[in-house]
Amino acid sequence: MRFLRGEDGQGLVEYALVLVLVAVVVIAILALLGPSISQWLSNAGEWFRQALSS
């Protein structure tokens, strides 16, 4: 089974590529939805602030 010796690092490279792809997708989603998420969190914080003060 000498032909399998060079394939040990290949799996690590594939996992790294998948991790990079997931990171790029997450960054793209946050870049597109960032303002909406920020506004939603701001509204939720204001609602909690009003609910706790009354």
N, C-alpha and C positions, 0 to 999 in steps of 0.2 A: 504494500500500500504506500509506496513512495510518492505517488502522484497526489496524495492528499496533504503532503507536508506544507505546501505553500498556501493553503487555504485558511489557516488559522486567523490571520489578520483581516481577511476579507469580511468576515462577519462583523468585526468591530467597525470597519469603514462603512458598512451598510447601516449599522445602527447610528453612527455619527451623521450620515446623510439624512436619515429619517428624522433625527433630532433637529438638525438644521432646518429641514423643510417645515417641521411643526413650529419651530420658533419663528420662521418667516411668516407663516400663516397667522400665528397669534399676533405678531407685531402689525401685520396688515389690518387685521380685524380691529385691533385697538386704535390704530390710526384712523380708520374709517368711522368707528362708532364711539371714539373717545369723547367728543363733545356731547353726544346724546347720553352716554353713561354719566358724565359729569353733571349734566343738568338733572338727570333722574336722581342721582345721589344727593344733590343739593336740595331738590324738592322733598325727598324722603327725610333728610336732616331737619328741614324747616317744619315738616309735619310732626316729627317727634318732639322738636323743641316746643311747638305750640301745644302738643298733647300733654307734655310733662309740666308746662307752666300753668295750665288751667286746672 
